[in-house]
Amino acid sequence: MSAREWDPIEANALVNSCVMRGNPLVALQSLQSQYGFVHPEAFEHVAQAFNISRAEVFGIVTYYSDLRTELVNGTEVRVCMGEACQAVGARTLLRELEHFESNHAEMHMFVSEVFCMGNCALGPTAVVGATLVGLANIDAVVTLFHEVQS
Amino acid sequence: MKIFVPADSSAKSVGSDSVARILGAALSQADMVRNGSRGMYWLEPLVEVETDQGRVAYGPIYPADAESLAEALNGNGEHPKFLGVTSELPWIREQNRLTFKRVGIIDPLDPADFQAHGGLAGLQQALVKTSESIIDEVMASGLRGRGGAGFPAAIKWRTVAQAQSEIKYICINADEGDSGTFADRVLMEGDPFTLIEGMAISAIATGATHGYIYIRSEYPDAISVMNAALDIAREHTWIGPAILGSHHAFEIAVRVGAGSYVCGEETAMLESLEGKRGMVRPKPPIPALSGLFGKPTVINNVMTIAAVPYILAHGGDSYAAIGTEKSTGTSVYQLAGNIAQGGIVELGFGVSLRHLVEHFGAGTRSGAPLRAVQVGGPLGAYLSAGQLDVAMDYESLTAIDAMLGHGGIVVFDETVNMAQQARFAMEFCAEESCGKCTPCRIGSIRGVEVIDLMIRGENRDDNRELLVDLCEVMTDGSLCAMGGLTPMPVLSALNKFPEDFGLSQERTQP
């Protein structure tokens, strides 16, 4: 997760650098990983750079769940909801984390669901920031969350 | 002293990085290799040490155990978590590892280690053969697509080889989105050169000059290992303008997914590789004739292409001698979910599900009785405890309305509610549908609603009829496997576990 602030000129340059060796999706992914989101003001430039319509750019951004148009305010905690993790209590873990999230709004935990991290033999699985947690439980996830926060 | 601490992402999820740090500091004279995983995940982090008897294992070594292990290794090596010589552990010894031969053993990014363990032998064989004789070898092996469809790889390759085009592509589907499957990830993290070698062989056979590996974004470690491996392979001319000094040119690039499950469907993957929304394309035209950017394209799963180097090195016949008559070779089964001993089991096709779950898996992790097993990912059937004797090959599973898929096996104990699992299957389809065809886009939403009515107890028998009818429409009317196979988990749950839907007796599927 990058904390870089959105910079329209730099963003346009990044898009341009993807034109020769990439495609619109690669350009949008680059913006996402650089800034943590894709500012809608970049759509026009991506459209021009790849000679597609702005509607198509909008279509790509809204299709892929990795691409976001707003920065997540806080630390993301993703809980795997694949069947393999469900079989070992992922639904309970998600419920507990959502409970924690709403009771501690000041901590800016952002809980979301993800479908399969490929950690299916060691579930339940959570991802705190960028760290994968196997055999996860609420205590381990919250402890790591505090570490990532500080 | 040489010690091995896996850098596999699943091993890292239970602390192998901390273990490596602690051991590295305490045993500064030791040579540490960050290997892939042996696939025994209940023992991860699995630390190995090279000794006179061979590599011996300790596990699971959580960060809290690392100090005491370091002390033991500085002394006589005795530790309560000592397991013995790794290669003689029954779980490893009883497997037939061909594709996974080097995974967990070698340093994933050491080209010398790769070659010392038989790497590159297949590619060298391919370079002295003609295109046709490579394809004949793959044909003789009987190799079928490991992504789920089971289509013979050689026929696909031949179609591309015979197509007339200046540019041809090889696209490797590493968008391993099925829950309960992780073999592609473990191979890419543990032995990435095997995938590159297989792709290079396929390129020589088909005349392709450009390859893409489409890896899902949920696998950041696999992406970085694969990219590093490609740089090394380029330096050693295993790929590039002249493969090992020959006249074959082949370049490979990694492309990263963006969180869409349906991009694991081959035509949606092509759209995504072209930078568009991952919308499924109608077939025909088949991708082998008109695939990426409209050019002839080989699309193979990671497991399919990773089996190729062995076939070239040892001959198609020796591969075909393993497995069953129609499902030849080995399959990489993945034991997951509520299982005591989860991990990677590579064996010839035809082993029984019971042997995998009870012998290798040692039953449920919770210790409670097993109730259901989902085979083949989120679109695969739920099998009941009474069906465990099925043989794990393409034909036997199809015969009981199930499928092998990518070889994922997810175990559930008695606490599972199968109506909820059926509902989840429909909900997942609604969430991940690309939206191109109506049965999938709308049908899945109606499916969730009908199952909700049944769960609430409204007109259960009528709604069952409705659900069965809806499933028939989705199966027959959907453009791809997403909508077409979602009914499989739903109907199998409904037919085998009707009591969870509040239905009294089992009724046979029309």
Boltz contact constraints between the chains, C-beta under 6 A:
constraints:
  - contact:
      token1: [A, 23]
      token2: [B, 275]
      max_distance: 6.0
  - contact:
      token1: [A, 24]
      token2: [B, 275]
      max_distance: 6.0
  - contact:
      token1: [A, 25]
      token2: [B, 275]
      max_distance: 6.0
  - contact:
      token1: [A, 59]
      token2: [B, 277]
      max_distance: 6.0
  - contact:
      token1: [A, 60]
      token2: [B, 277]
      max_distance: 6.0
  - contact:
      token1: [A, 63]
      token2: [B, 277]
      max_distance: 6.0
  - contact:
      token1: [A, 64]
      token2: [B, 258]
      max_distance: 6.0
  - contact:
      token1: [A, 64]
      token2: [B, 259]
      max_distance: 6.0
  - contact:
      token1: [A, 64]
      token2: [B, 260]
      max_distance: 6.0
  - contact:
      token1: [A, 65]
      token2: [B, 259]
      max_distance: 6.0
  - contact:
      token1: [A, 66]
      token2: [B, 217]
      max_distance: 6.0
  - contact:
      token1: [A, 66]
      token2: [B, 258]
      max_distance: 6.0
  - contact:
      token1: [A, 66]
      token2: [B, 259]
      max_distance: 6.0
  - contact:
      token1: [A, 82]
      token2: [B, 179]
      max_distance: 6.0
  - contact:
      token1: [A, 83]
      token2: [B, 179]
      max_distance: 6.0
  - contact:
      token1: [A, 83]
      token2: [B, 374]
      max_distance: 6.0
  - contact:
      token1: [A, 83]
      token2: [B, 410]
      max_distance: 6.0
  - contact:
      token1: [A, 84]
      token2: [B, 179]
      max_distance: 6.0
  - contact:
      token1: [A, 84]
      token2: [B, 180]
      max_distance: 6.0
  - contact:
      token1: [A, 84]
      token2: [B, 336]
      max_distance: 6.0
  - contact:
      token1: [A, 84]
      token2: [B, 337]
      max_distance: 6.0
  - contact:
      token1: [A, 84]
      token2: [B, 410]
      max_distance: 6.0
  - contact:
      token1: [A, 87]
      token2: [B, 337]
      max_distance: 6.0
  - contact:
      token1: [A, 87]
      token2: [B, 338]
      max_distance: 6.0
  - contact:
      token1: [A, 87]
      token2: [B, 410]
      max_distance: 6.0
  - contact:
      token1: [A, 87]
      token2: [B, 412]
      max_distance: 6.0
  - contact:
      token1: [A, 88]
      token2: [B, 338]
      max_distance: 6.0
  - contact:
      token1: [A, 116]
      token2: [B, 179]
      max_distance: 6.0
  - contact:
      token1: [A, 117]
      token2: [B, 218]
      max_distance: 6.0
  - contact:
      token1: [A, 118]
      token2: [B, 182]
      max_distance: 6.0
  - contact:
      token1: [A, 118]
      token2: [B, 185]
      max_distance: 6.0
  - contact:
      token1: [A, 119]
      token2: [B, 10]
      max_distance: 6.0
  - contact:
      token1: [A, 119]
      token2: [B, 13]
      max_distance: 6.0
  - contact:
      token1: [A, 120]
      token2: [B, 180]
      max_distance: 6.0
  - contact:
      token1: [A, 120]
      token2: [B, 182]
      max_distance: 6.0
  - contact:
      token1: [A, 120]
      token2: [B, 336]
      max_distance: 6.0
  - contact:
      token1: [A, 121]
      token2: [B, 41]
      max_distance: 6.0
  - contact:
      token1: [A, 121]
      token2: [B, 336]
      max_distance: 6.0
  - contact:
      token1: [A, 121]
      token2: [B, 342]
      max_distance: 6.0
  - contact:
      token1: [A, 121]
      token2: [B, 343]
      max_distance: 6.0
  - contact:
      token1: [A, 122]
      token2: [B, 10]
      max_distance: 6.0
  - contact:
      token1: [A, 122]
      token2: [B, 41]
      max_distance: 6.0
  - contact:
      token1: [A, 132]
      token2: [B, 9]
      max_distance: 6.0
  - contact:
      token1: [A, 132]
      token2: [B, 13]
      max_distance: 6.0
  - contact:
      token1: [A, 133]
      token2: [B, 13]
      max_distance: 6.0
  - contact:
      token1: [A, 134]
      token2: [B, 13]
      max_distance: 6.0
  - contact:
      token1: [A, 134]
      token2: [B, 14]
      max_distance: 6.0
  - contact:
      token1: [A, 135]
      token2: [B, 14]
      max_distance: 6.0
